[in-house]
């Protein structure tokens, strides 16, 4: 169990075995470490060097013999923090590189082509990627959304997504949603999340998929099947915008009469 966790945070199998033995035995020469872990001497030295670079073990000399010692296991937290910082730096560098070539990539698209472009996304990772595209919207997003289904499918994604859309990107959204408890709870946060929501009776008009309409795109997401389709077509998007406006205006009038 311990080895599995150590491997998940970036240690190799041999690194994890040697690290654990050093915690158990205390300071030991490479020969003892090699014997206890059944890892040959040359490889043991290589692994020790890697663990030293990770800041997890140290060395000391006594009577001409080098001993290696595991640092306090709490140093694992510092190691993870360093790894996180390096990972963020790497991603930021990659992002800058993509930004540099983005204009060139966009220029490769044929602006005269009217053929709709369809992109398919699958699984949780794919769903997240699909929703990242909505954060590029230059206009108010028009959505049919079952908030309860959204939160069930990606519980750790949407609170952060709302924040990024509303606060960082300053993108507004209009939403027609079934009046379940989750939708009602989210409705209370409309102002801070830059949203206007109309609730409809779930018993009569309940639905589980979501549709987002923005710019020249229509995103259709199935939360239960964990898949999404993004259609890039000015004609199709314009049609859905008009149909959405029709529904929105009718619901607004109905709500006004009810009030």
Secondary structure, DSSP 8 states (H G I E B T S, - for coil): -HHHHHHHTT--HHHHHHHHHHHHH-SB-HHHHHHHHT--HHHHHHHHHHHHHTTSEEEEEETTEEEEEE--TTHHHHHHHHHHHHHHHHHHHHHHHHHHHHHHHHHTS-TT--S-EEEEEEHHHHHHHHHHHHTT-SS-EEEE--HHHHHHH-TTTHHHHHHIIIIIS---EEEEEE--HHHHHHHTTTTTTTEEEEEE-HHHH----EEEEETTEEEEEETTTTEEEEEE-HHHHHHHHHHHHHHHHHHHHHHHHH-
